Amino acid sequence: MPYIKSEDRKRIEKDLDIDHLSGLIRTEGDLNYTITRLCHLFLKINGEKYSVYNTLIGVLECAKLELYRRKVSIYEDKKIIENGDVINE
């Protein structure tokens, strides 16, 4: 869940310029590389064990679901209106 407390956001964003980083990511390969590096750094800090792998997979899955919930489903609803539904009701 990306809805962390304000003070935690400030702590993270104090040294991490997300807007600058996003400007450097130009392709899906760049994005994949960046996410993979973050995961590997998390592993390095927290140790290579099943619980950490399980946490990373869960975080990635939840980030995927959050993206779908907040962006993709809204986009798809617009396209249904624009192009018509697949299911004729």
C-alpha positions as CSV (number, residue, x, y, z in Angstrom):
1,M,0.0,0.0,0.0
2,P,1.6,3.3,-1.1
3,Y,-0.4,5.4,1.3
4,I,2.3,5.8,3.9
5,K,2.4,8.5,6.6
6,S,3.4,12.0,5.6
7,E,6.6,11.9,7.7
8,D,7.7,8.7,6.0
9,R,7.1,10.2,2.6
10,K,9.2,13.2,3.6
11,R,12.0,10.9,4.9
12,I,12.1,9.0,1.6
13,E,11.8,12.0,-0.7
14,K,14.3,14.1,1.3
15,D,17.2,12.3,-0.5
16,L,15.3,10.7,-3.4
17,D,14.3,13.1,-6.2
18,I,11.5,10.9,-7.7
19,D,10.7,13.6,-10.3
20,H,14.3,13.7,-11.5
21,L,14.5,9.8,-11.5
22,S,11.3,9.6,-13.6
23,G,12.8,11.9,-16.2
24,L,15.7,9.5,-16.6
25,I,13.3,6.5,-17.3
26,R,12.5,6.6,-21.0
27,T,11.7,3.0,-21.9
28,E,10.0,0.0,-20.3
29,G,13.5,-1.5,-20.1
30,D,14.7,1.5,-18.0
31,L,11.7,1.1,-15.7
32,N,12.3,-2.6,-15.3
33,Y,16.0,-2.0,-14.6
34,T,15.1,0.6,-12.0
35,I,12.6,-1.6,-10.2
36,T,14.9,-4.6,-10.3
37,R,17.8,-2.6,-8.8
38,L,15.5,-1.4,-6.0
39,C,14.5,-4.9,-5.3
40,H,18.1,-6.1,-5.3
41,L,19.1,-3.3,-2.9
42,F,16.2,-4.2,-0.6
43,L,17.5,-7.8,-0.7
44,K,21.1,-6.6,0.1
45,I,19.9,-4.6,3.1
46,N,17.4,-7.2,4.5
47,G,19.2,-10.4,3.6
48,E,18.5,-13.2,1.2
49,K,15.8,-15.3,2.9
50,Y,12.4,-16.6,1.9
51,S,10.5,-13.9,4.0
52,V,12.3,-11.1,2.1
53,Y,11.6,-12.7,-1.3
54,N,8.0,-13.2,-0.2
55,T,7.8,-9.5,0.9
56,L,9.2,-8.3,-2.4
57,I,6.9,-10.4,-4.5
58,G,3.9,-9.2,-2.4
59,V,5.0,-5.5,-2.8
60,L,5.4,-5.9,-6.5
61,E,2.0,-7.6,-6.8
62,C,0.3,-5.0,-4.7
63,A,1.9,-2.2,-6.8
64,K,0.6,-3.9,-9.9
65,L,-2.9,-4.1,-8.5
66,E,-2.8,-0.5,-7.3
67,L,-1.8,0.7,-10.7
68,Y,-4.7,-1.3,-12.2
69,R,-7.2,-0.1,-9.7
70,R,-6.3,3.6,-9.9
71,K,-5.3,3.9,-13.6
72,V,-6.0,1.0,-15.9
73,S,-9.6,0.3,-14.9
74,I,-10.5,4.0,-15.4
75,Y,-8.8,4.0,-18.8
76,E,-10.7,0.8,-19.8
77,D,-14.0,2.3,-18.7
78,K,-13.3,5.3,-21.0
79,K,-12.5,2.9,-23.9
80,I,-15.8,1.0,-23.3
81,I,-17.7,4.2,-23.7
82,E,-15.6,5.3,-26.7
83,N,-15.6,1.9,-28.5
84,G,-18.4,-0.1,-27.1
85,D,-18.5,-3.0,-24.7
86,V,-17.3,-6.5,-25.5
87,I,-20.4,-7.9,-23.9
88,N,-23.6,-7.0,-25.6
89,E,-26.1,-6.6,-22.8
